[in-house]
Amino acid sequence: MARFDSLRIVATRLIAKNGRDVQVIKRSESAPADANRPWEPTDADPDPITVKCVLIPFSIKEVDGSTVLARDKLAYISAQDIGDIEISPKDVIIDGNRQYRLIEVEDISPGEQKILYVCQARG
């Protein structure tokens, strides 16, 4: 058992208990579809990944109107659920009929063992 396995198990259990199924769509690394709008995502991977996710709003103290908007959410995803796939700011979360673009992604990983992804999602 690795050093942080117990933390990873707790994170996975809490996200499963308090979260719901969402789909993560990995965006292509290719050139943007529209050169005049390079920030827009290109074609998505045809196979979305279903994971448990906790989506909560940012606290009013964290909303500054530029970096963090009022409609932004914090997304918590267990690294154990996502497997070897890296989540990046180009990716998209689909929650029912809502779509969230990932703005920032931080992996909580003491050493080499990923435990949790904390993402800023904009929808």
SULGI-V6739 format. One record per backbone hydrogen bond with DSSP energy under -1.0 kcal/mol. CO is the residue of the C=O (numbers start at 1). NH is the residue of the N-H. Records with the same first field share a line. If there is no record, write none. Layout:
CO->NH ; NH
//
This chain:
2->5
4->8
5->9
6->10
7->11
8->12
9->13
10->14
11->15
12->16
13->17
14->18
15->19
20->53
22->51
23->94
24->49
25->92
26->45
34->37
37->40
43->28
49->24
51->22
53->20
54->76
56->74
59->62
68->64 ; 65
69->72
72->58
73->121
74->56
75->119
76->54
77->117
78->82
79->83
82->85
88->91
91->102
92->25
93->100
94->23
95->98
98->95
100->93
101->122
104->120
106->118
108->115 ; 116
110->113
115->79
116->108
117->77
118->106
119->75
120->103
121->73
122->101
//
